Amino acid sequence: MITGCSGPAGLDVEVDHVVGEAPPPLGAEGPEAEGFTESWRAPVKLPEGDARFALSAGNVVAGGADGVFAFAATTGEPTWRYAEPGRTLSAWVATDDTVVIESHGTDADDNPADWHVIALDSGTGERLWERTDNEWRLDSGEPVAGTVLGRIGGYEAQGIDARTGETRWSFAAKDVPGGCTAPTGGSDQATGSFLLQLGCGGKDPDRVFGTVDAETGKAQWFRAIREGDRFPLPERRRDLSTYRMGSGAPLLIDWAGNEVRTEDEHARCPCVTLDQGDRTLLAYRVPDLAGRTSGWVSELGEDGVAKPVAELRSSLHSTSIYSAAEGRLYGIGPARPGFPSTTPLLVAMVDGEEVSYAALPVALAENTREDLWFEVAGERVFLAMRREGDTEFVISSYTPAKKAGGAAFDEWTDPCTLLSGVVKEERALPPDDPEYVGEVSVPLTRCSGYLRVGEREPVRSVDLSVVWVAPSAAEAEALLATSGATSESAVGADQEHRDETGTTLLRVGAVIVSVDTFDFEEDQRDKALRGIVTNLRAR
């Protein structure tokens, strides 16, 4: 353990720094499985909206403004940590073997001051180099080819060797014809390039964007940004830069600056691509006229047209989170989008034109789109998420299992059987459109009936849906716990969760049901729920 002061001459920085033994490295291959089982989980406190995660040198690295932490990817055991008490870690990035961290203190007016950059070995956490320069800033773009992107003031970008701290190259905005200024960065990791946006001081064009080579800093291409264009920087693990041009379909730019468009004019990003050597696959989403979203995997042809080769179920596009490893594309989303916090997460594995699905024994925590990390490597799936209101993220690792994610659908409980004796005239409610979990069609899961409490009372309906039948009661318990359900049930269930709208989630054994009892008095609702629990235990 290292505590005390660190930093170059002239700047003393108090640190809380613990180093450790490097874990074994992860392989590059992704998993192929019928199901998954959790191998480890680790909680970590990170500020809301400020969390980042990465796989590096056999570690899962997690960090925010208060510190950076590493966990062995195969065991979940803590490896190292780094923090600067009383200071803010404003940015950090990771290469395959190095973590580079930027921090600052504050001056008398509470403005950022005393900037500090330190590089650590991402396997052990040991210090590699440090620098202090109040003009130099670490860019948030992902490192490329071992190069970290930095900026000096608003006029020059620098490529820094992440391992040594040496400056590999400098790129000034004046190097682009037209007198542009103020480079800002992102990265295009798979093509070995950094993406820069340049302001041109009111000239025509007013803004341009393009790429520079990550190893040399040499400009590759630049093009104008048109008025009204949106310019989101590319997300991690993208083989093509993605841009949403105006209100139309995304415009995809390849490594040479050429336009690549999807075939469907209604296509929308986030998009992800996977280079398979002899061809490139693109995943994107397309909303239909009814507002439903389907996903497509297309092959990008030499003519720039994307030809659809496989369809992804809509659940994968409710999160639009992807990863890629060793020739496979991976997507993740709730098994049943209508019940995201009570059904397993589904992993789609795209191998060429073949798509297969497997369930993770964990539900999607509510409101986690911005606080969700998903990655695949070493035949494992890694996940980090935080439920709204929680103070901790939970990082989990999952390994392949031979079992599927739940009971076969033809073995699911008939929902109308669960309302028998509870309501009058129970009536099956088929969905408007076929529902799928992966490639399997879900059977009838919803039934409704009515109750009349008294002659002068209005008729009240009870609507029941069988949400999920897990392979075991323990797994069902873990799924429902994501929604905040507890074992304290007033109606005899193993778990129960009620919301403010009149919807109740119940678990008995491995079965999870959702019951809507709108406008019911509490004693009336409890009576109906007890009858449903009795039927669940009698099945």
C-alpha positions as CSV (number, residue, x, y, z in Angstrom):
1,M,0.0,0.0,0.0
2,I,1.3,3.4,-1.0
3,T,0.1,6.6,0.8
4,G,1.4,10.1,1.0
5,C,2.6,12.4,-1.7
6,S,3.2,11.9,-5.4
7,G,3.6,14.1,-8.4
8,P,6.3,15.9,-10.4
9,A,8.5,18.5,-8.8
10,G,6.5,21.6,-7.8
11,L,3.2,19.7,-7.1
12,D,2.6,17.5,-4.1
13,V,-0.4,15.2,-4.5
14,E,-1.7,13.1,-1.6
15,V,-2.6,9.6,-2.9
16,D,-4.3,6.5,-1.6
17,H,-2.6,3.9,-3.8
18,V,-2.7,0.1,-3.4
19,V,-0.8,-2.1,-5.9
20,G,-1.2,-5.8,-6.4
21,E,-0.2,-8.9,-8.4
22,A,-1.2,-9.0,-12.0
23,P,-4.0,-11.5,-12.8
24,P,-3.8,-13.9,-15.7
25,P,-4.8,-12.3,-19.1
26,L,-8.1,-12.9,-20.7
27,G,-8.4,-14.5,-24.1
28,A,-9.8,-12.5,-27.0
29,E,-12.6,-15.0,-27.8
30,G,-16.2,-14.4,-26.9
31,P,-18.6,-17.0,-25.4
32,E,-20.8,-19.4,-27.2
33,A,-23.4,-20.8,-24.9
34,E,-27.0,-22.0,-24.4
35,G,-27.1,-20.3,-21.0
36,F,-24.9,-18.5,-18.5
37,T,-24.2,-18.7,-14.8
38,E,-22.8,-16.0,-12.6
39,S,-19.2,-16.7,-11.6
40,W,-18.5,-13.6,-9.4
41,R,-19.9,-10.2,-8.5
42,A,-18.3,-7.2,-6.8
43,P,-19.9,-3.9,-5.6
44,V,-18.1,-0.6,-6.1
45,K,-19.1,2.9,-5.2
46,L,-18.9,5.3,-8.0
47,P,-20.5,8.8,-8.5
48,E,-23.8,8.8,-10.4
49,G,-23.3,9.6,-14.1
50,D,-19.5,9.6,-13.8
51,A,-18.7,5.8,-13.9
52,R,-16.5,4.2,-16.6
53,F,-15.4,0.6,-17.0
54,A,-12.8,-1.2,-19.1
55,L,-11.1,-4.6,-19.5
56,S,-7.4,-4.3,-19.4
57,A,-4.5,-6.7,-18.6
58,G,-6.8,-9.3,-17.1
59,N,-8.6,-6.8,-14.9
60,V,-12.0,-5.1,-14.9
61,V,-11.1,-1.5,-14.3
62,A,-13.8,0.8,-12.8
63,G,-13.5,4.4,-11.9
64,G,-15.1,7.8,-11.4
65,A,-14.2,11.1,-9.8
66,D,-13.4,9.6,-6.4
67,G,-11.1,6.8,-7.5
68,V,-10.1,4.0,-10.0
69,F,-10.4,0.4,-8.9
70,A,-9.3,-2.9,-10.5
71,F,-10.8,-6.4,-10.1
72,A,-9.3,-9.6,-11.4
73,A,-11.5,-10.5,-14.4
74,T,-11.5,-14.3,-13.6
75,T,-12.2,-14.1,-9.9
76,G,-13.5,-10.6,-9.0
77,E,-10.9,-10.2,-6.3
78,P,-9.6,-6.6,-5.9
79,T,-6.2,-6.1,-7.5
80,W,-5.3,-2.4,-7.1
81,R,-6.8,1.0,-6.5
82,Y,-5.9,4.6,-6.9
83,A,-7.4,7.8,-5.4
84,E,-6.3,11.3,-4.6
85,P,-8.1,12.4,-1.4
86,G,-9.5,15.9,-1.7
87,R,-8.9,16.1,-5.5
88,T,-11.1,15.1,-8.5
89,L,-10.2,12.4,-11.0
90,S,-11.6,14.3,-14.0
91,A,-10.8,11.6,-16.7
92,W,-9.2,8.3,-17.2
93,V,-8.6,5.9,-20.2
94,A,-7.2,2.4,-20.5
95,T,-5.1,0.7,-23.2
96,D,-4.4,-3.1,-23.2
97,D,-1.7,-2.6,-20.5
98,T,-1.9,0.9,-19.1
99,V,-4.4,3.2,-17.3
100,V,-3.9,7.0,-17.7
101,I,-5.6,9.2,-15.1
102,E,-6.1,13.0,-15.1
103,S,-6.9,14.9,-11.9
104,H,-7.2,18.4,-10.5
105,G,-7.5,20.4,-7.3
106,T,-9.2,23.8,-6.9
107,D,-8.0,27.3,-6.4
108,A,-9.2,30.0,-4.0
109,D,-12.3,30.6,-6.2
110,D,-13.1,26.9,-6.4
111,N,-12.0,26.7,-10.0
112,P,-10.1,23.6,-11.3
113,A,-6.4,24.0,-10.7
114,D,-3.1,22.1,-10.3
115,W,-3.7,19.5,-13.0
116,H,-1.9,16.2,-12.7
117,V,-1.7,13.1,-15.0
118,I,-0.4,9.7,-13.8
119,A,-0.1,6.4,-15.7
120,L,-0.4,3.1,-14.0
121,D,0.3,-0.5,-15.1
122,S,-3.2,-1.8,-15.5
123,G,-2.2,-5.3,-14.3
124,T,-0.6,-4.3,-11.0
125,G,-1.5,-0.6,-10.6
126,E,2.2,0.3,-10.3
127,R,3.2,3.9,-11.3
128,L,4.8,4.3,-14.8
129,W,5.0,8.1,-15.3
130,E,3.6,11.4,-14.2
131,R,3.3,14.9,-15.6
132,T,1.8,18.3,-14.6
133,D,0.9,20.9,-17.1
134,N,-2.0,23.3,-16.6
135,E,-2.3,23.7,-20.3
136,W,-2.5,20.0,-21.2
137,R,-5.7,18.0,-20.9
138,L,-6.4,14.3,-21.4
139,D,-9.1,13.7,-24.0
140,S,-11.9,11.4,-23.2
141,G,-11.6,9.5,-26.5
142,E,-10.5,5.9,-26.3
143,P,-6.7,5.2,-26.7
144,V,-5.7,3.9,-30.1
145,A,-2.6,1.8,-30.9
146,G,-1.2,2.5,-27.5
147,T,-1.6,6.3,-28.0
148,V,-3.6,8.6,-25.7
149,L,-5.1,11.7,-27.2
150,G,-4.5,15.0,-25.4
151,R,-5.0,18.7,-26.0
152,I,-3.0,21.8,-25.4
153,G,-5.3,24.8,-25.0
154,G,-7.8,24.8,-27.8
155,Y,-5.4,24.7,-30.7
156,E,-3.3,21.6,-30.7
157,A,-3.9,17.9,-30.3
158,Q,-1.1,15.5,-29.1
159,G,-0.6,11.8,-29.3
160,I,1.0,10.5,-26.1
161,D,2.6,7.1,-25.7
162,A,0.4,5.7,-22.9
163,R,3.2,3.5,-21.6
164,T,6.1,6.0,-21.5
165,G,4.4,9.4,-21.5
166,E,6.5,10.5,-24.5
167,T,4.9,12.8,-27.1
168,R,4.6,10.8,-30.4
169,W,3.1,13.6,-32.5
170,S,1.4,17.0,-32.4
171,F,-1.4,18.1,-34.7
172,A,-2.3,21.8,-34.9
173,A,-5.6,22.9,-36.4
174,K,-3.6,25.1,-38.8
175,D,-2.4,21.9,-40.4
176,V,-5.8,21.5,-42.0
177,P,-6.4,23.9,-45.0
178,G,-8.9,26.6,-44.3
179,G,-7.5,28.1,-41.1
180,C,-9.5,26.0,-38.7
181,T,-8.9,26.0,-34.9
182,A,-9.9,24.3,-31.7
183,P,-9.6,20.5,-32.2
184,T,-11.7,18.3,-30.0
185,G,-11.4,14.6,-29.9
186,G,-13.0,11.2,-29.9
187,S,-11.6,8.0,-31.3
188,D,-12.2,5.4,-33.9
189,Q,-10.5,2.5,-32.3
190,A,-10.7,-0.2,-34.8
191,T,-9.3,1.8,-37.7
192,G,-6.2,3.0,-35.9
193,S,-7.4,6.7,-36.1
194,F,-8.4,9.5,-33.9
195,L,-11.5,11.5,-34.9
196,L,-11.2,15.3,-34.6
197,Q,-13.7,18.1,-34.9
198,L,-12.4,21.5,-35.9
199,G,-14.0,24.9,-35.6
200,C,-13.1,27.2,-38.5
201,G,-13.9,30.7,-37.1
202,G,-17.0,31.6,-39.1
203,K,-15.5,30.6,-42.4
204,D,-17.2,28.4,-45.0
205,P,-17.4,25.6,-43.9
206,D,-17.6,26.7,-40.3
207,R,-16.8,23.3,-38.9
208,V,-15.0,20.2,-40.3
209,F,-14.3,16.7,-38.9
210,G,-11.9,14.0,-39.9
211,T,-9.3,11.6,-38.8
212,V,-5.6,11.5,-38.0
213,D,-3.4,8.4,-37.9
214,A,-3.0,7.4,-34.2
215,E,0.7,6.4,-34.6
216,T,1.9,9.4,-36.7
217,G,-0.7,12.1,-36.3
218,K,-0.9,12.5,-40.1
219,A,-4.2,13.8,-41.4
220,Q,-6.2,11.1,-43.3
221,W,-9.4,13.0,-44.4
222,F,-11.5,16.0,-43.4
223,R,-14.9,17.0,-44.5
224,A,-17.5,19.7,-43.8
225,I,-20.1,19.5,-41.1
226,R,-23.3,20.8,-42.6
227,E,-25.7,23.2,-40.9
228,G,-28.1,21.3,-38.6
229,D,-26.0,18.1,-38.5
230,R,-25.8,16.3,-35.2
231,F,-22.3,15.2,-34.4
232,P,-22.2,12.5,-31.7
233,L,-18.7,11.2,-31.2
234,P,-18.4,7.5,-31.9
235,E,-18.9,5.1,-29.0
236,R,-16.3,2.5,-28.0
237,R,-15.6,-0.6,-30.2
238,R,-16.9,0.9,-33.4
239,D,-15.3,-0.1,-36.7
240,L,-16.9,2.8,-38.5
241,S,-17.5,6.3,-37.2
242,T,-21.2,7.0,-36.9
243,Y,-22.9,10.3,-37.5
244,R,-26.6,11.2,-37.4
245,M,-27.0,13.8,-40.2
246,G,-29.9,16.1,-39.6
247,S,-33.2,14.3,-39.2
248,G,-32.5,11.6,-41.7
249,A,-30.9,8.2,-41.5
250,P,-27.4,7.8,-40.0
251,L,-24.5,8.6,-42.2
252,L,-21.7,6.1,-41.7
253,I,-18.1,7.2,-42.6
254,D,-15.5,4.5,-43.1
255,W,-11.8,4.7,-42.3
256,A,-11.1,6.4,-45.7
257,G,-13.7,9.1,-45.3
258,N,-16.2,7.4,-47.7
259,E,-19.9,7.5,-47.0
260,V,-21.6,4.2,-46.2
261,R,-25.4,4.2,-45.8
262,T,-27.8,1.6,-44.6
263,E,-30.3,0.3,-47.2
264,D,-33.3,1.3,-45.1
265,E,-33.9,5.1,-45.0
266,H,-35.6,4.7,-41.6
267,A,-32.5,3.1,-40.0
268,R,-31.4,4.6,-36.8
269,C,-28.3,4.3,-34.6
270,P,-26.6,3.5,-32.2
271,C,-24.9,1.3,-34.8
272,V,-22.1,-1.2,-34.4
273,T,-19.9,-3.0,-36.9
274,L,-17.8,-6.1,-36.9
275,D,-15.0,-6.8,-39.3
276,Q,-14.9,-10.5,-40.2
277,G,-11.9,-10.3,-42.5
278,D,-13.6,-10.8,-45.9
279,R,-16.7,-8.8,-45.0
280,T,-18.0,-6.3,-42.5
281,L,-21.3,-6.6,-40.6
282,L,-23.4,-3.7,-39.4
283,A,-26.1,-3.8,-36.7
284,Y,-28.7,-1.1,-36.6
285,R,-32.4,-0.6,-35.7
286,V,-35.5,0.2,-37.8
287,P,-38.8,1.4,-36.3
288,D,-42.0,0.3,-38.1
289,L,-45.1,2.3,-38.6
290,A,-46.5,1.1,-35.3
291,G,-43.5,2.3,-33.4
292,R,-42.1,-1.1,-32.8
293,T,-38.3,-1.5,-33.3
294,S,-36.6,-4.4,-35.0
295,G,-32.9,-4.9,-35.3
296,W,-31.0,-5.9,-38.4
297,V,-27.5,-7.2,-39.1
298,S,-26.4,-6.3,-42.6
299,E,-23.4,-6.9,-44.7
300,L,-21.7,-3.8,-46.0
301,G,-20.9,-4.2,-49.7
302,E,-18.1,-2.5,-51.7
303,D,-20.7,-0.2,-53.2
304,G,-21.5,1.2,-49.7
305,V,-24.9,-0.4,-49.5
306,A,-25.9,-2.5,-46.5
307,K,-27.6,-5.8,-47.4
308,P,-29.7,-7.3,-44.5
309,V,-28.6,-10.8,-43.6
310,A,-30.1,-11.4,-40.1
311,E,-32.8,-10.0,-37.9
312,L,-32.4,-9.3,-34.2
313,R,-35.4,-9.3,-31.9
314,S,-36.6,-6.0,-30.6
315,S,-35.5,-6.7,-27.0
316,L,-31.9,-6.2,-28.1
317,H,-32.6,-2.7,-29.3
318,S,-34.3,-1.5,-26.2
319,T,-30.8,-1.0,-24.8
320,S,-28.8,-0.7,-28.0
321,I,-25.7,-2.0,-26.3
322,Y,-23.2,-4.2,-28.2
323,S,-19.8,-5.7,-28.0
324,A,-17.6,-7.7,-30.3
325,A,-15.0,-10.5,-29.9
326,E,-13.2,-12.9,-32.3
327,G,-15.5,-12.8,-35.2
328,R,-18.8,-12.5,-33.3
329,L,-21.1,-9.6,-32.6
330,Y,-22.9,-9.5,-29.3
331,G,-26.0,-7.6,-28.2
332,I,-27.9,-7.5,-24.9
333,G,-31.4,-6.6,-23.8
334,P,-34.3,-7.8,-21.6
335,A,-35.8,-11.2,-22.6
336,R,-39.3,-9.6,-22.5
337,P,-39.1,-5.8,-23.0
338,G,-42.5,-5.3,-21.4
339,F,-41.0,-6.6,-18.1
340,P,-37.4,-5.4,-18.2
341,S,-36.8,-5.5,-14.5
342,T,-38.2,-9.0,-13.8
343,T,-37.0,-11.1,-16.8
344,P,-33.4,-12.2,-17.6
345,L,-31.2,-10.3,-19.8
346,L,-30.8,-12.0,-23.2
347,V,-27.5,-12.1,-25.0
348,A,-27.6,-12.3,-28.8
349,M,-24.6,-14.0,-30.4
350,V,-24.2,-13.1,-34.1
351,D,-21.8,-15.4,-36.0
352,G,-22.0,-14.4,-39.7
353,E,-25.7,-14.9,-40.7
354,E,-26.4,-17.1,-37.7
355,V,-28.0,-15.6,-34.6
356,S,-28.4,-17.5,-31.3
357,Y,-29.6,-16.4,-27.9
358,A,-28.8,-17.2,-24.3
359,A,-30.1,-15.8,-21.0
360,L,-28.1,-14.2,-18.2
361,P,-29.6,-14.9,-14.7
362,V,-30.0,-11.2,-13.9
363,A,-32.7,-8.7,-14.8
364,L,-32.1,-5.2,-16.1
365,A,-32.1,-2.7,-13.3
366,E,-34.6,0.1,-13.8
367,N,-33.4,3.3,-15.4
368,T,-29.9,2.0,-16.1
369,R,-29.4,2.9,-19.8
370,E,-26.8,5.4,-18.9
371,D,-25.3,3.3,-16.0
372,L,-24.9,0.0,-17.9
373,W,-21.7,-1.5,-19.1
374,F,-21.5,-4.7,-21.2
375,E,-18.4,-6.4,-22.6
376,V,-17.3,-9.9,-23.7
377,A,-13.8,-11.5,-23.6
378,G,-12.2,-14.7,-22.5
379,E,-15.4,-16.7,-23.1
380,R,-17.1,-14.5,-20.5
381,V,-19.7,-11.9,-20.3
382,F,-19.1,-8.8,-18.1
383,L,-21.8,-6.6,-16.8
384,A,-22.0,-3.5,-14.6
385,M,-25.2,-1.7,-13.6
386,R,-26.8,0.2,-10.8
387,R,-30.4,0.3,-9.9
388,E,-31.9,3.8,-9.4
389,G,-31.5,5.0,-5.8
390,D,-28.6,2.6,-5.1
391,T,-25.2,4.0,-4.1
392,E,-23.2,1.1,-5.6
393,F,-22.6,-0.4,-9.0
394,V,-22.5,-4.2,-9.1
395,I,-19.9,-5.7,-11.5
396,S,-20.6,-9.3,-12.5
397,S,-19.0,-11.9,-14.6
398,Y,-20.9,-14.8,-16.3
399,T,-19.6,-18.0,-17.8
400,P,-21.3,-20.4,-20.2
401,A,-23.7,-23.0,-18.7
402,K,-25.4,-26.0,-20.4
403,K,-28.8,-25.1,-19.1
404,A,-31.1,-22.6,-20.8
405,G,-32.4,-19.5,-19.0
406,G,-35.8,-20.9,-17.8
407,A,-38.5,-23.5,-18.2
408,A,-39.6,-24.4,-21.7
409,F,-42.5,-22.1,-22.7
410,D,-44.9,-25.0,-23.3
411,E,-44.4,-25.9,-19.6
412,W,-45.4,-22.4,-18.4
413,T,-48.5,-22.0,-16.2
414,D,-51.8,-21.2,-17.9
415,P,-52.5,-17.6,-16.7
416,C,-56.3,-18.3,-16.6
417,T,-55.8,-21.2,-14.3
418,L,-54.2,-18.8,-11.8
419,L,-57.4,-16.6,-11.8
420,S,-59.7,-19.6,-11.4
421,G,-62.0,-19.0,-8.4
422,V,-60.6,-15.5,-8.0
423,V,-62.6,-13.7,-10.7
424,K,-65.6,-14.3,-12.9
425,E,-65.4,-15.1,-16.6
426,E,-61.7,-15.3,-16.9
427,R,-60.7,-14.5,-20.5
428,A,-57.4,-15.1,-22.2
429,L,-55.8,-12.0,-23.8
430,P,-53.6,-12.9,-26.8
431,P,-51.0,-10.3,-27.7
432,D,-51.6,-8.0,-30.7
433,D,-48.5,-9.3,-32.3
434,P,-46.5,-12.5,-31.7
435,E,-44.0,-12.1,-28.9
436,Y,-40.6,-13.8,-29.0
437,V,-37.8,-14.5,-26.6
438,G,-34.9,-14.9,-28.9
439,E,-36.2,-17.1,-31.7
440,V,-38.9,-18.8,-29.6
441,S,-42.5,-17.7,-29.7
442,V,-43.9,-17.0,-26.2
443,P,-47.3,-18.7,-25.5
444,L,-50.4,-17.1,-24.1
445,T,-49.3,-15.4,-20.9
446,R,-52.1,-13.0,-20.0
447,C,-55.6,-13.4,-18.7
448,S,-58.3,-11.1,-17.3
449,G,-61.5,-11.4,-15.3
450,Y,-63.7,-9.1,-13.2
451,L,-65.0,-8.7,-9.7
452,R,-68.1,-7.0,-8.3
453,V,-67.7,-6.4,-4.6
454,G,-71.3,-5.2,-4.1
455,E,-74.5,-4.6,-6.0
456,R,-73.9,-0.9,-6.1
457,E,-70.2,-1.2,-6.7
458,P,-68.7,-0.9,-10.2
459,V,-67.1,-3.9,-11.9
460,R,-63.4,-4.0,-11.3
461,S,-61.0,-6.0,-13.5
462,V,-58.0,-8.2,-12.6
463,D,-55.4,-8.6,-15.3
464,L,-52.7,-11.2,-14.7
465,S,-49.5,-12.0,-16.7
466,V,-47.1,-14.8,-16.3
467,V,-43.8,-12.9,-16.5
468,W,-41.2,-15.6,-16.2
469,V,-40.7,-19.2,-15.1
470,A,-37.0,-19.6,-14.0
471,P,-35.1,-22.9,-13.8
472,S,-35.1,-22.6,-10.0
473,A,-36.7,-20.7,-7.1
474,A,-33.3,-19.2,-6.2
475,E,-32.8,-17.7,-9.7
476,A,-36.4,-16.3,-9.8
477,E,-35.7,-14.7,-6.4
478,A,-32.6,-13.0,-7.7
479,L,-34.4,-11.7,-10.8
480,L,-37.3,-10.2,-8.8
481,A,-34.9,-8.7,-6.3
482,T,-33.8,-6.3,-9.1
483,S,-37.2,-4.7,-9.0
484,G,-37.0,-4.1,-5.3
485,A,-39.2,-7.0,-4.2
486,T,-38.9,-8.3,-0.7
487,S,-39.8,-11.5,1.1
488,E,-42.3,-9.7,3.3
489,S,-45.5,-10.5,1.6
490,A,-48.9,-9.6,3.0
491,V,-50.6,-12.3,0.8
492,G,-48.4,-15.3,1.4
493,A,-46.1,-15.1,-1.6
494,D,-42.4,-15.8,-1.5
495,Q,-41.7,-12.3,-2.8
496,E,-43.9,-9.3,-3.4
497,H,-43.5,-5.8,-4.9
498,R,-46.2,-3.2,-5.3
499,D,-46.0,0.0,-7.2
500,E,-48.2,3.2,-7.1
501,T,-50.3,2.3,-10.1
502,G,-51.9,-0.9,-8.7
503,T,-49.5,-3.4,-10.2
504,T,-48.2,-6.2,-8.0
505,L,-45.4,-8.6,-8.7
506,L,-45.6,-11.9,-7.0
507,R,-43.2,-14.9,-6.8
508,V,-44.1,-18.4,-5.7
509,G,-41.3,-20.8,-6.2
510,A,-39.8,-20.3,-9.7
511,V,-42.9,-18.5,-11.1
512,I,-43.1,-14.7,-11.3
513,V,-46.5,-13.1,-12.2
514,S,-47.7,-9.5,-12.6
515,V,-51.2,-8.6,-11.4
516,D,-53.0,-5.3,-12.2
517,T,-55.8,-4.4,-9.8
518,F,-56.6,-0.8,-10.6
519,D,-59.1,1.1,-8.4
520,F,-59.2,-1.7,-5.8
521,E,-59.4,-1.0,-2.1
522,E,-56.5,-2.6,-0.2
523,D,-58.5,-5.4,1.4
524,Q,-60.1,-6.2,-2.0
525,R,-56.7,-6.3,-3.7
526,D,-55.2,-8.5,-1.0
527,K,-58.1,-11.0,-1.2
528,A,-57.6,-11.4,-4.9
529,L,-53.9,-11.7,-4.6
530,R,-54.2,-14.4,-1.9
531,G,-56.4,-16.4,-4.2
532,I,-53.8,-16.1,-6.9
533,V,-51.0,-17.2,-4.5
534,T,-53.1,-20.2,-3.5
535,N,-53.5,-21.2,-7.1
536,L,-49.8,-20.8,-7.7
537,R,-49.0,-23.1,-4.8
538,A,-51.5,-25.7,-6.0
539,R,-50.0,-26.0,-9.6
